[in-house]
């Protein structure tokens, strides 16, 4: 028997994870391996997302998948033959690793036949919700927001202020043109919430010019959304390419008086959606790994020394010939 939403620690039963993208920035690797299964050291990104969802207290993960990406769901299977083989060989640690994903959370596949935007993907997940669910979390698997715990803080803000709560990070002014940027105002002075880290959202601007950006607070891949988001998604107009954008639905809710706030995250954020972000994430996680960390630190030091020496030699050669 499943728990009601009110029996979940933060009232969140379902986490929506859009994972239907083609992963073109990782080609040729993603011809056969979905981007979400690429390992951060030894754990696929989608399993790290499931771990964070479970830590929030959610019991169901609605994974939005394309028709040809069922491997993502298979990762959460039981693999009895592999478990039996490893057990017979006394490899208990490896058995635990194989079984871990299956034991974290209940995954439910929601198929997105065509890539019609993040809003469209989120909207499809309404079909798996129970009637008593009044809030859902959305976690973008490209974003690792470290340390875990920001969703719990967002739930605390919702408990006091209601509405929907989004995660934000502060970037340099030169970076705002790459993100959705929040237009914010201060929360009420009598609130017990930290004013420096919690703001009321009055608008959002998608990828503005630096001079036009209302702030340097930008959206990152964690959302705690009132169930009213699904009605808003049905009422917005599709944009370029027929895509339905989640930010447009949130904007509509704001204009209609729905309270929307942000929690400014002060930790790290890794972007697993492209090699330039994925590689540093692997290095960061690797350096923190109790088994691989010391050897990796030594290897990185040696590699950097080799590159520095090569650059120095190249510079000397240029000066000699000029």
C-alpha positions in Angstrom: 0.0 0.0 0.0 1.5 3.4 -1.0 1.8 6.3 1.4 -0.3 9.4 0.9 1.5 12.6 0.1 0.9 13.8 3.7 2.8 10.8 5.0 6.0 11.8 3.1 8.4 13.9 5.2 8.2 17.0 3.1 4.8 16.3 1.4 6.5 15.4 -1.8 5.6 11.9 -3.2 6.7 12.3 -6.8 9.8 13.6 -8.4 9.8 14.3 -12.1 13.0 13.7 -14.0 13.1 14.7 -17.7 15.4 12.3 -19.4 14.2 12.1 -23.0 17.0 14.2 -24.6 19.3 12.8 -27.3 22.5 13.7 -25.6 24.0 15.1 -28.8 26.8 17.0 -27.0 28.2 13.6 -25.9 28.3 12.0 -29.3 29.5 9.4 -30.3 29.2 8.0 -26.8 25.5 8.5 -26.6 24.8 6.5 -29.8 24.5 3.5 -27.5 24.6 4.8 -23.9 22.0 7.4 -22.7 23.6 10.5 -21.3 21.9 9.9 -17.9 23.8 6.6 -17.6 27.3 8.1 -18.1 29.1 7.4 -14.8 30.3 10.1 -12.4 33.3 8.0 -11.2 31.3 4.7 -10.8 27.7 5.9 -10.4 25.4 7.0 -13.3 24.1 10.5 -13.0 20.5 9.2 -12.9 21.3 7.2 -9.8 22.7 10.2 -8.1 19.4 12.0 -8.9 17.4 9.1 -7.5 19.5 9.2 -4.3 18.7 12.9 -3.9 15.0 12.3 -4.5 15.0 9.5 -1.9 16.8 11.8 0.6 13.9 14.3 0.1 11.5 11.5 1.2 9.9 11.0 -2.3 8.8 7.4 -3.0 8.2 7.7 -6.8 10.4 9.0 -9.6 8.6 9.7 -12.8 11.2 9.5 -15.5 10.3 11.1 -18.8 11.9 8.9 -21.5 12.0 8.8 -25.3 10.8 5.6 -27.0 14.4 4.5 -27.7 15.8 5.3 -24.2 14.4 2.4 -22.1 18.0 1.6 -20.9 17.5 4.4 -18.3 14.7 2.5 -16.7 16.5 -0.8 -17.0 19.2 0.5 -14.7 16.7 0.4 -11.8 16.0 -3.3 -12.4 17.0 -6.2 -10.1 19.6 -8.0 -12.2 19.1 -11.4 -10.4 21.6 -13.3 -12.5 24.3 -10.8 -12.0 23.5 -10.7 -8.2 23.6 -14.5 -8.0 27.0 -14.7 -9.8 28.6 -12.0 -7.7 27.2 -13.6 -4.5 28.6 -17.0 -5.4 32.0 -15.3 -5.8 31.8 -13.6 -2.4 31.7 -10.1 -4.0 29.3 -8.6 -1.4 30.4 -5.0 -2.0 29.6 -5.3 -5.7 26.3 -7.0 -5.0 25.3 -3.9 -2.9 26.2 -1.6 -5.7 24.1 -3.6 -8.2 21.1 -3.6 -5.9 21.3 0.0 -4.7 19.4 1.8 -7.5 16.5 -0.7 -7.3 16.2 0.0 -3.6 16.3 3.8 -3.6 12.9 4.7 -5.1 10.1 3.4 -7.3 10.8 4.5 -10.9 7.9 5.0 -13.3 8.5 5.5 -17.1 6.5 8.2 -18.8 7.1 8.2 -22.6 7.6 11.4 -24.5 7.1 10.6 -28.2 8.5 13.9 -29.4 10.8 16.4 -27.8 8.4 19.3 -27.3 10.1 21.2 -24.5 10.7 20.9 -20.8 7.2 22.1 -20.0 5.7 19.4 -22.2 7.8 16.7 -20.5 6.8 17.9 -17.0 3.1 18.0 -18.1 3.1 14.4 -19.1 3.9 13.3 -15.6 0.5 14.5 -14.3 -0.8 11.1 -15.4 1.1 9.2 -12.7 0.2 11.5 -9.8 -2.3 10.5 -7.1 -5.3 12.7 -6.4 -3.9 13.8 -3.0 -0.6 15.2 -4.4 -0.6 19.0 -4.3 3.1 19.5 -5.0 5.7 17.8 -7.2 9.5 18.2 -7.5 11.2 18.5 -10.8 14.9 17.5 -10.9 16.9 18.0 -14.1 19.4 15.2 -14.3 22.0 17.4 -16.1 22.4 19.4 -12.8 24.2 18.0 -9.8 23.5 20.5 -6.9 25.9 19.8 -4.1 25.7 19.1 -1.3 22.3 17.4 -1.3 19.6 19.1 0.8 18.5 22.1 -1.2 15.1 20.5 -2.0 14.5 20.1 1.8 15.3 23.8 2.2 12.9 24.6 -0.6 10.2 22.5 1.1 10.7 24.5 4.3 10.1 27.8 2.3 7.0 26.4 0.7 5.7 25.3 4.1 5.9 28.9 5.4 5.2 30.9 2.2 3.1 28.5 0.1 3.1 28.4 -3.7 6.1 27.2 -5.7 9.8 27.3 -4.9 12.8 27.2 -7.3 16.5 26.8 -6.8 18.8 29.6 -7.9 22.5 30.2 -8.0 24.4 33.4 -8.2 26.6 33.9 -11.3 28.9 36.6 -12.6 27.2 39.4 -14.7 28.9 38.1 -17.8 27.3 34.7 -17.5 23.6 35.7 -17.3 23.1 35.5 -21.0 23.3 31.7 -20.7 20.5 31.3 -18.2 16.9 32.1 -17.2 17.4 35.0 -14.8 15.1 35.9 -11.9 13.6 39.3 -11.2 13.2 39.3 -7.4 12.2 41.3 -4.4 12.7 40.9 -0.7 10.5 38.7 1.4 8.5 40.2 4.3 10.7 41.6 7.1 8.9 39.6 9.8 9.6 36.2 8.1 11.8 33.8 10.0 13.4 32.7 6.7 16.9 34.0 5.9 16.4 37.1 3.7 19.8 36.7 2.0 18.9 33.3 0.7 15.1 33.5 0.1 13.6 35.9 -2.4 10.2 36.5 -3.9 10.1 36.1 -7.7 8.3 38.8 -9.6 9.4 37.8 -13.1 11.8 35.7 -15.2 13.9 36.7 -18.2 15.2 34.0 -20.5 18.9 34.5 -21.5 18.9 38.3 -21.4 21.7 40.6 -22.6 24.0 41.5 -19.7 22.7 45.1 -19.6 19.1 43.9 -19.4 19.4 41.3 -16.7 17.3 42.0 -13.6 19.7 40.2 -11.3 22.6 37.7 -11.4 20.3 35.0 -9.8 19.7 32.3 -12.3 17.6 29.1 -12.5 19.2 25.8 -11.9 17.7 22.3 -12.1 15.6 22.0 -9.0 11.9 23.0 -8.8 9.2 22.5 -6.2 6.0 23.2 -8.0 2.4 23.5 -6.8 0.1 21.2 -8.7 -1.4 24.3 -10.4 1.6 24.1 -12.7 -0.2 21.5 -14.8 -3.2 23.8 -15.4 -0.8 26.6 -16.4 1.1 24.3 -18.8 -2.2 23.6 -20.6 -3.0 27.3 -21.0 0.3 28.6 -22.3 1.1 29.1 -26.0 3.8 26.8 -27.5 6.9 28.7 -28.6 9.4 28.1 -31.4 9.3 24.6 -32.8 6.0 24.0 -30.9 7.9 23.6 -27.6 6.1 24.2 -24.3 8.4 25.9 -21.9 8.2 25.4 -18.1 9.4 29.0 -17.5 6.4 30.3 -19.5 4.0 28.4 -17.2 5.7 29.7 -14.1 5.5 33.3 -15.5 1.8 32.8 -16.1 1.3 31.7 -12.5 3.3 34.7 -11.2 1.1 37.1 -13.2 -2.0 35.5 -11.8 -0.8 36.0 -8.2 0.6 32.6 -7.4 3.5 33.0 -4.9 6.9 31.9 -6.3 10.1 32.1 -4.4 13.7 31.1 -4.8 16.2 29.6 -2.5 19.7 30.8 -3.4 22.0 27.8 -3.2 25.5 28.5 -1.8 27.1 25.2 -2.6 28.4 23.7 -5.9 26.6 23.0 -9.1 28.0 20.6 -11.7 26.5 20.6 -15.3 26.5 17.0 -16.5 24.9 18.0 -19.8 28.1 18.7 -21.7 31.7 17.4 -21.5 33.0 20.8 -20.2 30.9 20.3 -17.1 30.9 16.6 -16.9 34.7 16.2 -16.7 35.1 18.6 -13.7 32.3 16.7 -12.0 34.1 13.4 -12.4 37.3 15.0 -11.1 35.6 16.6 -8.1 33.8 13.3 -7.2 36.9 11.3 -7.9 39.1 13.5 -5.6 36.5 12.9 -2.8 36.3 9.2 -3.3 38.0 7.2 -0.5 39.4 4.6 -2.8 40.4 6.6 -5.9 41.0 10.0 -4.4 44.7 9.8 -3.3 45.8 8.2 -6.6 43.8 10.6 -8.7 45.3 13.6 -6.8 48.8 12.3 -7.6 47.9 11.6 -11.2 46.4 15.1 -11.7 49.5 16.8 -10.2 51.8 14.8 -12.6 49.6 15.5 -15.6 49.5 19.2 -14.9 53.3 19.2 -14.5 53.7 17.5 -17.9 51.4 20.0 -19.6 53.1 23.0 -18.0 56.5 21.6 -19.1 55.2 21.0 -22.7 53.8 24.6 -22.8 57.1 26.0 -21.5 59.1 24.0 -24.1 56.8 25.2 -26.9 57.2 28.8 -25.8 60.9 28.4 -25.7 60.9 26.9 -29.2 58.9 29.9 -30.6 61.3 32.4 -29.0 64.3 30.5 -30.4 62.9 30.6 -34.0 61.7 34.2 -33.9 
